[in-house]
């Protein structure tokens, strides 16, 4: 029995890694992992720089807002562009521009001339670039592998992004403590070289895109799909709640490290590193033990676990306990994001992938600036500890509502996938998608 179970786990893990047999995907994966990790190193260094210069939790939220509001406004347009233009060309432009911005910020910081308004301006410019980069990057994965291995690529890409999301801040915190913020900005600028080289080496055939239509009609079509497709709509609503109320915890970690634990950059960096380790564990566990038939369960349980972990963090005054809780936060956060991303990508039609993933980006990153303002204001008024508790409870309640709706969503997902199979001529007959068993 044990040998059969081990063989089953080994087979599932091998299947999850199938996309690595494609040269294009390996180039994209490696370059993006280095670059995205660098982005989050800069995010942490930027937050610590602002807090060091101003000592204001509210300004931490405001600088995050300035860097993310463009995503909320421009993501629908970028999704339409991703469905009618060369995604590889768009990605090339969205790597060169932020590399130049990061070099400027590094120069200002290393020479001691940086001011808060410099950080706000560059954060806003990076936000405009990211509004086009995020959804295009998600949709570009479909051009790197065959349809049979698309889900492996989607899962690995999602795991890579969310692992970098937590690994980067951990490295950033340690680097801020050891060498300072300016070198973090310089390292991020250099990290773009890897992804630029990877994009130049990738060779893909021209992809047939949907004929151009007015962008308002194209955007409306994607929103109508999400609104009338219950499983996708529910996943995106839960994602938006998690992003708005929970994921902004990271901007308050400098405040938490100093006020709750009476520490500094070292404690801050170690806690973020613990979150990164938890994220890696979450990706590995989901890839090994997760099943597409039970991904809905993973989404609900992980969302509840993430919220509960934030509540636990709000009660901790011990550095050791906080490290353990940060492991749980990283694990549950990445598990929830990976599982829901995989489900959405599995359901969405290929010709609408860019636009729907743009809506995904709006819910994950576009709502983030409003969440950043909220948590910054709440922390300024009620302390970081109470802000963590409130956000965690909201995530738990959202997860409970999602779990209550799962049986209905399951039936609708099965009907949708059956229809898709017929349209594809039965090519997806073996995929068997649902939100629960």
C-alpha positions as CSV (number, residue, x, y, z in Angstrom):
1,X,0.0,0.0,0.0
2,X,2.8,2.4,0.9
3,X,4.7,1.6,-2.3
4,X,1.5,2.3,-4.4
5,X,0.9,5.6,-2.6
6,X,4.5,6.6,-3.1
7,X,4.3,5.7,-6.8
8,X,1.1,7.7,-7.2
9,X,2.7,10.8,-5.6
10,X,5.8,10.4,-7.7
11,X,3.6,10.1,-10.9
12,X,1.7,13.3,-9.9
13,X,4.8,15.2,-9.2
14,X,6.3,14.1,-12.6
15,X,3.1,15.2,-14.4
16,X,3.2,18.6,-12.6
17,X,6.7,19.2,-13.9
18,X,5.9,18.2,-17.5
19,X,6.2,21.8,-18.8
20,X,10.0,21.8,-18.1
21,X,10.5,19.6,-21.1
22,X,9.9,22.7,-23.3
23,X,13.0,24.9,-23.9
24,X,10.9,28.0,-24.3
25,X,9.2,27.5,-21.0
26,X,12.4,26.8,-19.1
27,X,13.9,30.1,-20.5
28,X,10.8,32.0,-19.5
29,X,10.6,30.4,-16.1
30,X,14.2,31.0,-15.1
31,X,14.3,34.6,-16.3
32,X,11.0,35.5,-14.8
33,X,11.8,33.9,-11.4
34,X,15.0,36.0,-11.1
35,X,13.3,39.2,-12.3
36,X,10.1,38.8,-10.1
37,X,12.2,38.0,-7.1
38,X,14.2,41.2,-7.7
39,X,10.9,43.1,-7.9
40,X,9.9,42.0,-4.5
41,X,13.3,42.7,-3.1
42,X,12.8,46.3,-4.3
43,X,9.3,46.4,-2.9
44,X,10.6,45.6,0.6
45,X,13.6,48.0,0.3
46,X,11.2,50.7,-0.9
47,X,8.9,50.2,2.1
48,X,11.7,50.3,4.6
49,X,13.2,53.4,2.9
50,X,9.9,55.2,3.2
51,X,9.4,54.2,6.8
52,X,13.0,55.2,7.7
53,X,12.6,58.6,6.0
54,X,9.2,59.4,7.5
55,X,8.3,57.0,10.3
56,X,4.7,56.9,9.0
57,X,2.6,53.8,8.6
58,X,0.1,55.8,6.5
59,X,2.7,56.8,4.0
60,X,3.7,53.1,3.6
61,X,0.1,52.5,2.4
62,X,0.2,55.6,0.2
63,X,3.4,54.7,-1.6
64,X,2.0,51.2,-2.2
65,X,-1.2,52.8,-3.5
66,X,0.7,55.0,-6.0
67,X,2.5,51.9,-7.4
68,X,-0.6,49.8,-7.8
69,X,-3.6,52.1,-8.7
70,X,-2.5,52.0,-12.4
71,X,-3.1,48.2,-12.4
72,X,-6.7,48.7,-11.4
73,X,-7.3,51.4,-14.1
74,X,-5.3,50.0,-17.0
75,X,-5.5,46.2,-16.6
76,X,-8.7,45.7,-18.7
77,X,-7.0,47.6,-21.6
78,X,-3.8,45.6,-21.2
79,X,-5.8,42.4,-21.3
80,X,-7.4,43.4,-24.6
81,X,-4.0,44.3,-26.0
82,X,-2.7,40.9,-24.9
83,X,-5.4,39.1,-26.9
84,X,-4.7,41.0,-30.2
85,X,-1.0,41.9,-30.1
86,X,2.3,40.1,-29.8
87,X,2.6,39.1,-26.1
88,X,6.4,38.5,-26.5
89,X,6.9,42.1,-27.8
90,X,4.8,43.6,-25.0
91,X,6.8,41.6,-22.4
92,X,10.1,42.8,-23.8
93,X,9.0,46.5,-23.5
94,X,7.7,45.9,-19.9
95,X,11.1,44.6,-18.8
96,X,13.3,47.3,-20.3
97,X,11.3,50.3,-18.9
98,X,11.3,49.2,-15.2
99,X,15.0,48.3,-15.5
100,X,15.7,51.9,-16.3
101,X,13.5,53.2,-13.5
102,X,15.2,50.9,-11.0
103,X,18.7,52.2,-12.0
104,X,17.5,55.7,-11.4
105,X,16.2,54.9,-7.9
106,X,19.4,53.0,-7.1
107,X,21.5,56.0,-8.2
108,X,19.5,58.5,-6.1
109,X,19.6,56.2,-3.0
110,X,23.3,55.3,-3.2
111,X,24.3,58.9,-3.6
112,X,22.1,60.0,-0.7
113,X,19.9,62.3,-2.7
114,X,16.7,60.3,-2.6
115,X,13.6,61.9,-1.3
116,X,10.1,60.5,-0.6
117,X,8.7,62.1,-3.8
118,X,11.3,60.3,-5.9
119,X,10.0,57.0,-4.5
120,X,6.4,57.9,-5.1
121,X,7.1,59.0,-8.7
122,X,9.0,55.9,-9.6
123,X,6.5,53.6,-7.9
124,X,3.7,55.2,-10.0
125,X,5.7,54.7,-13.2
126,X,6.4,51.1,-12.4
127,X,2.7,50.6,-11.7
128,X,1.8,51.7,-15.2
129,X,4.3,49.2,-16.7
130,X,3.0,46.4,-14.4
131,X,-0.5,47.0,-15.5
132,X,0.5,45.7,-19.0
133,X,3.1,43.2,-17.7
134,X,1.1,41.1,-15.3
135,X,-1.9,39.9,-17.5
136,X,0.3,39.5,-20.6
137,X,2.8,37.4,-18.6
138,X,0.0,35.1,-17.5
139,X,-1.4,34.7,-21.0
140,X,2.0,34.3,-22.7
141,X,2.5,30.9,-20.9
142,X,-0.1,29.4,-23.3
143,X,2.3,30.1,-26.2
144,X,5.2,28.2,-24.7
145,X,3.8,24.7,-24.4
146,X,1.3,22.5,-26.2
147,X,-2.3,22.3,-25.1
148,X,-1.8,19.0,-23.4
149,X,0.8,20.5,-21.0
150,X,-0.8,23.9,-20.5
151,X,-2.0,23.1,-17.0
152,X,1.4,22.0,-15.9
153,X,2.8,25.3,-17.3
154,X,0.0,27.3,-15.6
155,X,0.6,25.6,-12.2
156,X,4.4,26.0,-12.4
157,X,4.2,29.6,-13.5
158,X,1.7,30.5,-10.8
159,X,3.9,28.7,-8.2
160,X,6.9,30.6,-9.5
161,X,5.2,34.0,-9.2
162,X,3.8,33.4,-5.8
163,X,7.0,31.8,-4.5
164,X,9.0,34.8,-5.7
165,X,6.3,37.0,-4.1
166,X,7.4,35.7,-0.7
167,X,11.0,34.7,-1.3
168,X,11.9,38.2,-2.6
169,X,10.7,40.1,0.5
170,X,12.7,37.7,2.7
171,X,15.9,38.3,0.8
172,X,15.1,42.0,0.6
173,X,14.8,42.3,4.3
174,X,18.1,40.6,4.9
175,X,19.8,42.8,2.2
176,X,18.4,46.0,3.7
177,X,19.8,45.1,7.1
178,X,23.2,44.2,5.6
179,X,23.9,46.5,2.7
180,X,21.1,49.1,2.6
181,X,18.2,49.9,0.3
182,X,20.2,51.4,-2.6
183,X,22.0,48.1,-3.4
184,X,18.6,46.3,-3.4
185,X,17.4,48.7,-6.1
186,X,20.5,48.1,-8.1
187,X,20.1,44.3,-7.8
188,X,16.6,44.6,-9.0
189,X,17.7,46.6,-12.0
190,X,20.3,44.0,-12.9
191,X,17.7,41.1,-12.5
192,X,15.9,42.3,-15.5
193,X,18.8,41.3,-17.7
194,X,18.0,37.6,-17.1
195,X,14.4,37.9,-18.4
196,X,15.4,40.1,-21.3
197,X,18.0,37.5,-22.4
198,X,15.4,34.8,-22.0
199,X,12.8,36.6,-24.1
200,X,15.4,37.2,-26.9
201,X,16.2,33.4,-26.9
202,X,12.6,32.3,-27.0
203,X,11.3,31.2,-30.4
204,X,7.5,30.9,-30.8
205,X,5.3,30.6,-33.8
206,X,2.9,33.4,-34.5
207,X,-0.2,32.8,-32.5
208,X,-3.6,33.3,-34.1
209,X,-5.3,36.1,-32.3
210,X,-8.9,37.1,-32.3
211,X,-9.6,39.8,-35.0
212,X,-9.3,43.3,-33.6
213,X,-12.5,44.8,-32.2
214,X,-13.2,48.0,-30.3
215,X,-11.5,47.6,-27.0
216,X,-14.7,48.5,-25.0
217,X,-16.5,45.6,-26.7
218,X,-13.6,43.2,-26.0
219,X,-13.4,44.3,-22.3
220,X,-17.2,44.0,-21.9
221,X,-17.1,40.5,-23.4
222,X,-14.6,39.4,-20.7
223,X,-16.5,40.9,-17.8
224,X,-19.7,39.3,-19.1
225,X,-17.9,35.9,-19.2
226,X,-16.8,36.3,-15.6
227,X,-20.2,37.6,-14.4
228,X,-22.1,34.7,-16.0
229,X,-19.6,32.0,-15.2
230,X,-20.3,31.2,-11.5
231,X,-17.1,29.3,-10.7
232,X,-14.8,31.9,-12.2
233,X,-16.8,34.8,-10.6
234,X,-16.7,33.2,-7.2
235,X,-12.9,32.5,-7.4
236,X,-12.3,36.1,-8.4
237,X,-14.5,37.6,-5.7
238,X,-12.7,35.5,-3.0
239,X,-9.4,36.5,-4.6
240,X,-10.4,40.2,-4.4
241,X,-11.3,39.9,-0.7
242,X,-8.1,38.2,0.2
243,X,-6.1,40.8,-1.7
244,X,-8.0,43.7,-0.2
245,X,-8.1,42.6,3.4
246,X,-5.3,40.1,3.8
247,X,-2.4,40.3,1.3
248,X,-1.5,43.9,2.3
249,X,-0.1,42.6,5.6
250,X,3.4,42.8,4.1
251,X,3.5,46.6,4.0
252,X,3.0,46.7,7.7
253,X,5.7,44.2,8.5
254,X,8.3,46.9,9.2
255,X,5.9,48.5,11.7
256,X,5.2,45.0,13.2
257,X,8.9,44.2,13.5
258,X,9.7,47.4,15.3
259,X,6.6,48.0,17.5
260,X,5.5,44.4,18.3
261,X,8.8,42.6,18.4
262,X,11.0,45.6,19.2
263,X,13.3,44.5,16.4
264,X,14.7,46.0,13.2
265,X,15.7,45.0,9.7
266,X,17.1,41.7,10.8
267,X,13.9,40.4,12.5
268,X,11.9,41.9,9.6
269,X,14.0,40.0,7.0
270,X,13.9,36.7,8.9
271,X,10.1,36.8,9.2
272,X,9.7,37.5,5.5
273,X,12.2,34.7,4.8
274,X,10.1,32.3,6.9
275,X,7.1,33.3,4.8
276,X,9.1,32.5,1.7
277,X,10.0,29.0,3.0
278,X,6.3,28.4,3.7
279,X,5.5,29.5,0.1
280,X,7.9,27.0,-1.4
281,X,6.4,24.3,0.8
282,X,2.9,25.3,-0.3
283,X,3.8,25.0,-3.9
284,X,5.4,21.6,-3.5
285,X,2.5,20.2,-1.5
286,X,-0.1,21.5,-3.9
287,X,1.8,20.1,-6.9
288,X,2.3,16.7,-5.2
289,X,-0.9,16.1,-3.4
290,X,-3.4,18.4,-5.1
291,X,-5.9,17.1,-7.6
292,X,-7.8,19.2,-10.1
293,X,-11.0,17.6,-8.8
294,X,-10.3,18.9,-5.3
295,X,-8.7,22.3,-6.0
296,X,-11.9,24.0,-4.8
297,X,-11.4,22.5,-1.4
298,X,-7.8,23.6,-1.4
299,X,-8.9,27.2,-2.3
300,X,-11.4,27.4,0.6
301,X,-9.2,25.7,3.2
302,X,-6.1,27.7,2.3
303,X,-8.0,31.0,2.4
304,X,-9.4,30.2,5.8
305,X,-5.9,29.1,7.0
306,X,-4.4,32.3,5.7
307,X,-7.0,34.5,7.6
308,X,-6.5,32.4,10.7
309,X,-2.7,32.8,10.5
310,X,-3.1,36.6,10.3
311,X,-5.2,36.5,13.5
312,X,-2.6,34.4,15.2
313,X,0.1,36.9,14.1
314,X,-1.8,39.7,15.7
315,X,-1.6,38.0,19.1
316,X,2.1,37.2,19.0
317,X,4.7,39.1,20.9
318,X,7.4,36.4,20.5
319,X,9.8,36.4,17.7
320,X,9.9,32.6,17.6
321,X,6.2,32.3,17.5
322,X,6.0,34.9,14.8
323,X,8.4,33.0,12.6
324,X,6.2,29.9,12.8
325,X,3.1,31.9,12.0
326,X,4.9,33.5,9.0
327,X,5.6,30.0,7.7
328,X,1.8,29.3,7.9
329,X,1.0,32.6,6.2
330,X,3.4,31.9,3.3
331,X,2.1,28.3,2.9
332,X,-1.6,29.1,2.9
333,X,-1.3,32.3,0.8
334,X,0.5,30.6,-2.1
335,X,-1.7,27.5,-1.9
336,X,-4.8,29.6,-2.2
337,X,-3.4,31.7,-5.1
338,X,-2.0,28.7,-7.0
339,X,-5.1,26.6,-6.7
340,X,-7.5,29.4,-7.8
341,X,-5.2,30.5,-10.6
342,X,-5.1,27.0,-12.0
343,X,-8.9,26.6,-11.8
344,X,-9.5,29.9,-13.6
345,X,-7.0,29.2,-16.4
346,X,-8.5,25.7,-16.8
347,X,-12.0,27.1,-17.4
348,X,-11.3,30.3,-19.5
349,X,-11.4,30.0,-23.3
350,X,-8.0,30.4,-25.1
351,X,-9.3,33.4,-27.1
352,X,-10.3,35.3,-23.9
353,X,-7.3,34.3,-21.8
354,X,-5.5,37.7,-21.8
355,X,-8.7,39.6,-20.9
356,X,-9.8,37.3,-18.1
357,X,-6.3,37.1,-16.7
358,X,-6.4,40.9,-16.7
359,X,-9.5,40.8,-14.5
360,X,-7.6,38.3,-12.3
361,X,-4.8,40.9,-12.1
362,X,-7.3,43.6,-11.2
363,X,-8.6,41.5,-8.3
364,X,-5.2,40.4,-7.1
365,X,-3.1,43.5,-7.6
366,X,-5.6,46.2,-8.8
367,X,-7.5,46.1,-5.5
368,X,-4.2,46.1,-3.6
369,X,-3.7,49.9,-3.6
370,X,-7.1,50.4,-1.9
371,X,-6.2,47.7,0.6
372,X,-2.8,49.4,1.1
373,X,-4.5,52.7,2.0
374,X,-6.9,51.0,4.3
375,X,-4.4,49.0,6.3
376,X,-2.0,52.0,6.4
377,X,-4.8,54.2,7.8
378,X,-6.1,51.4,10.2
379,X,-2.5,50.8,11.5
380,X,-2.0,54.5,12.1
381,X,-5.3,54.7,14.0
382,X,-5.6,51.3,15.7
383,X,-2.1,49.7,15.5
384,X,-0.7,47.0,13.2
385,X,-1.8,44.2,15.5
386,X,-5.5,45.1,15.3
387,X,-5.3,45.6,11.6
388,X,-3.9,42.1,11.1
389,X,-6.7,40.7,13.2
390,X,-9.4,42.5,11.3
391,X,-8.0,41.5,7.9
392,X,-7.7,37.9,9.0
393,X,-11.2,37.6,10.2
394,X,-12.5,39.0,6.9
395,X,-10.6,36.4,5.0
396,X,-11.9,33.6,7.2
397,X,-15.5,34.8,6.7
398,X,-14.9,35.0,2.9
399,X,-13.6,31.4,2.9
400,X,-16.6,30.2,4.8
401,X,-19.0,31.8,2.2
402,X,-17.0,30.3,-0.6
403,X,-17.2,26.8,1.0
404,X,-20.9,27.2,1.4
405,X,-21.3,27.8,-2.3
406,X,-19.0,25.0,-3.5
407,X,-21.6,22.3,-4.3
408,X,-23.4,24.7,-6.6
409,X,-20.2,25.9,-8.2
410,X,-19.2,22.3,-8.8
411,X,-22.3,21.5,-10.8
412,X,-21.9,24.6,-12.9
413,X,-18.2,23.9,-13.6
414,X,-19.0,20.4,-14.8
415,X,-21.6,21.7,-17.2
416,X,-19.1,24.3,-18.5
417,X,-16.3,21.8,-19.0
418,X,-18.6,19.4,-20.8
419,X,-19.6,22.1,-23.2
420,X,-16.0,23.0,-23.8
421,X,-15.1,19.4,-24.5
422,X,-17.8,19.3,-27.2
423,X,-16.6,22.5,-28.8
424,X,-13.0,21.2,-28.8
425,X,-14.1,18.0,-30.4
426,X,-13.5,15.9,-27.3
427,X,-9.9,16.9,-26.9
428,X,-10.3,17.6,-23.2
429,X,-12.1,14.4,-22.4
430,X,-9.5,13.2,-20.0
431,X,-9.1,16.4,-18.1
432,X,-12.1,16.0,-15.8
433,X,-12.3,19.5,-14.2
434,X,-14.5,20.4,-11.2
435,X,-14.1,22.5,-8.1
436,X,-14.6,19.6,-5.7
437,X,-14.8,15.8,-5.7
